Amino acid sequence: MDITPSKVASAAARRGEELVAEIDRKSLLIRETFVDIAEALVEIEKKKLYAAMGYERFEELLEDRGIMGRSQAYKLMAIARHIPRSDALSLGPEKAYAIVR
């Protein structure tokens, strides 16, 4: 079997394209996930679900469960409260929060 440089380059190019496609798919998942998390945090805080779970304050839930830091949670919640979901998905967390600020 003769492996020519062009076959190696072609296989490498195909693999590169596969990886870029995977990155694109997973990037979309990341964007969807951050919006889902933001919306869940808002619901927990707004409906005081943390109290039903035995916490006096929303921040106690965040800390005790190791969910995330307070400032990160409030950034995500600001996005969910002020940016339409479709816009937040296309912008990503950093750009969406920059608009909220």
C-alpha positions as CSV (number, residue, x, y, z in Angstrom):
1,M,0.0,0.0,0.0
2,D,1.4,3.3,-1.1
3,I,0.7,6.3,1.1
4,T,1.4,9.5,-0.7
5,P,1.8,12.9,0.9
6,S,-1.4,14.0,-0.9
7,K,-3.4,11.1,0.8
8,V,-2.0,12.1,4.2
9,A,-2.8,15.7,3.6
10,S,-6.3,14.8,2.4
11,A,-6.9,12.6,5.5
12,A,-5.6,15.4,7.8
13,A,-7.9,17.9,6.1
14,R,-10.9,15.6,6.5
15,R,-10.0,15.1,10.2
16,G,-9.7,18.9,10.6
17,E,-13.1,19.4,9.0
18,E,-14.6,16.8,11.3
19,L,-13.1,18.5,14.4
20,V,-14.3,22.0,13.3
21,A,-17.8,20.6,12.8
22,E,-17.7,19.0,16.2
23,I,-16.6,22.3,17.7
24,D,-19.5,24.1,16.0
25,R,-22.0,21.6,17.4
26,K,-20.6,21.7,20.9
27,S,-20.4,25.5,20.9
28,L,-24.1,25.7,20.2
29,L,-24.6,23.3,23.1
30,I,-22.6,25.5,25.4
31,R,-24.7,28.6,24.4
32,E,-27.9,26.7,24.9
33,T,-26.7,25.4,28.3
34,F,-25.7,28.8,29.6
35,V,-29.2,30.2,28.8
36,D,-30.9,27.1,30.3
37,I,-28.8,27.6,33.5
38,A,-29.6,31.3,33.6
39,E,-33.3,30.7,33.2
40,A,-33.2,28.0,36.0
41,L,-31.4,30.4,38.4
42,V,-34.0,33.1,37.7
43,E,-36.9,30.7,38.5
44,I,-35.3,29.4,41.7
45,E,-34.7,33.0,42.9
46,K,-38.0,34.5,41.7
47,K,-40.2,31.7,43.0
48,K,-38.1,31.4,46.2
49,L,-37.6,27.7,45.6
50,Y,-34.4,27.9,47.6
51,A,-36.6,28.5,50.7
52,A,-38.6,25.3,50.0
53,M,-35.3,23.6,49.8
54,G,-34.3,24.7,53.3
55,Y,-32.2,27.8,52.5
56,E,-32.9,31.2,53.9
57,R,-31.2,33.0,51.0
58,F,-30.7,32.3,47.4
59,E,-26.9,32.9,47.8
60,E,-26.8,30.1,50.5
61,L,-28.1,27.6,48.0
62,L,-25.5,28.7,45.5
63,E,-22.7,28.3,48.0
64,D,-23.9,25.2,49.8
65,R,-24.5,23.3,46.6
66,G,-21.4,24.6,44.9
67,I,-23.4,25.8,41.9
68,M,-21.4,28.8,41.1
69,G,-20.3,32.1,42.6
70,R,-22.8,34.8,43.4
71,S,-21.5,37.3,40.9
72,Q,-21.5,34.7,38.1
73,A,-25.1,33.6,39.0
74,Y,-26.3,37.2,39.0
75,K,-24.6,37.9,35.6
76,L,-26.4,34.9,34.1
77,M,-29.7,35.9,35.7
78,A,-29.4,39.5,34.3
79,I,-29.0,38.0,30.8
80,A,-32.1,35.8,31.2
81,R,-34.1,38.8,32.5
82,H,-33.1,41.3,29.9
83,I,-32.0,39.5,26.7
84,P,-34.4,37.4,24.6
85,R,-33.4,33.8,24.5
86,S,-32.7,33.8,20.8
87,D,-30.4,36.8,21.1
88,A,-28.6,35.4,24.1
89,L,-28.0,32.1,22.1
90,S,-26.5,34.0,19.2
91,L,-24.4,36.3,21.3
92,G,-23.0,34.0,23.9
93,P,-22.6,34.8,27.6
94,E,-19.9,37.5,27.4
95,K,-21.4,39.6,24.7
96,A,-24.9,39.2,26.1
97,Y,-23.8,40.4,29.5
98,A,-21.9,43.3,28.0
99,I,-25.2,44.4,26.4
100,V,-27.0,44.1,29.8
101,R,-24.4,46.2,31.5
